[in-house]
Amino acid sequence: MVHKKAIAHSVSFAAFLGPFTQTVYVPILPELQDTLSTSQLLINASISVFTFIIAFMQILYGPLTDSLGRKKVLLPGIALYVAASIGCFYADHITSLLFFRVFQAVGIATGSVVAV
């Protein structure tokens, strides 16, 4: 019984991370713009890119989850999300930030698909 609870909590947490990543990120946009010396348009693109990719990847992950299984899709997705989040942390240019934001979205989109 404990194993089932742990799985339910893990999957719920994975589904939570996508929206949380956007919510926690928005307040630092002005600082991020100054730190990366970029335009407001490109900083806002980091939100748009993340949102678009997360929505698009859900279309791909649905059938993939059905054919491969939840665990084989979720675990690599979370690993990719964690690696991309570390990349975002160390990004020193808007191009690298956008690159890692894309992979954040690709990875965490698995959470919302598997949770359903």
C-alpha positions in Angstrom: 0.0 0.0 0.0 2.9 2.4 0.8 4.3 1.8 -2.7 1.1 2.8 -4.4 1.0 6.0 -2.3 4.6 6.9 -3.1 3.8 6.4 -6.8 0.7 8.6 -6.6 2.6 11.3 -4.8 5.5 11.2 -7.3 3.2 11.4 -10.3 1.2 14.2 -8.7 4.4 16.1 -8.0 5.5 15.6 -11.6 2.2 17.1 -12.8 2.6 20.0 -10.4 6.1 20.9 -11.7 5.0 22.2 -15.1 2.7 25.0 -13.8 5.0 25.6 -10.9 8.0 26.2 -13.2 6.1 29.0 -15.0 4.7 30.5 -11.8 8.0 30.7 -9.9 9.8 32.0 -13.0 7.6 35.0 -13.9 8.6 37.3 -10.9 12.3 37.2 -11.8 11.8 38.2 -15.5 13.0 41.9 -15.0 16.1 40.8 -13.1 16.7 38.1 -15.7 16.4 40.6 -18.5 19.0 42.8 -16.8 21.4 40.0 -16.0 21.3 38.6 -19.6 21.3 42.1 -21.1 18.5 41.2 -23.5 15.2 42.6 -24.7 11.8 42.2 -23.0 10.6 40.5 -26.2 13.2 37.7 -25.8 12.6 37.3 -22.1 8.9 37.0 -22.7 9.7 34.5 -25.5 11.1 32.2 -22.8 7.6 31.9 -21.4 5.9 31.5 -24.7 8.3 28.9 -25.9 7.9 26.9 -22.7 4.1 27.0 -22.9 3.9 26.1 -26.6 6.4 23.2 -26.2 4.6 21.8 -23.1 1.3 21.8 -24.9 2.7 20.3 -28.1 4.6 17.6 -26.4 1.5 16.4 -24.6 0.1 15.4 -28.0 3.2 13.3 -28.6 3.5 11.8 -25.2 -0.1 10.5 -25.0 0.4 7.8 -27.7 4.0 7.2 -26.5 2.9 6.6 -23.0 0.2 4.2 -24.2 2.7 2.2 -26.2 5.8 2.2 -24.0 4.2 2.5 -20.5 4.1 5.3 -18.0 7.3 4.6 -16.2 9.4 4.5 -19.4 8.1 7.9 -20.4 8.0 9.7 -17.1 11.4 8.9 -15.6 13.5 10.1 -18.6 11.2 13.1 -18.9 11.8 14.1 -15.3 15.6 13.5 -15.7 15.5 15.8 -18.8 13.6 18.4 -16.9 16.1 18.4 -14.0 19.1 18.6 -16.4 17.5 21.4 -18.3 16.6 23.3 -15.1 20.3 23.1 -14.1 21.1 24.4 -17.6 18.7 27.3 -17.2 20.4 28.1 -13.9 23.8 28.4 -15.5 22.6 30.1 -18.7 24.6 33.2 -19.4 23.0 34.2 -22.6 19.4 34.4 -23.8 20.0 31.9 -26.5 21.2 29.2 -24.0 18.3 30.1 -21.7 15.8 29.6 -24.5 17.5 26.3 -25.5 17.2 25.0 -21.9 13.6 26.2 -21.5 12.6 24.2 -24.5 14.1 21.1 -23.0 12.5 21.9 -19.6 9.2 21.8 -21.3 9.9 18.7 -23.3 10.8 16.9 -20.1 8.1 18.1 -17.8 5.3 17.6 -20.3 5.5 13.9 -19.3 4.2 14.7 -15.9 0.9 16.1 -16.9 0.3 13.3 -19.5 1.2 10.4 -17.1 -0.7 12.0 -14.2 -4.0 11.8 -16.2 
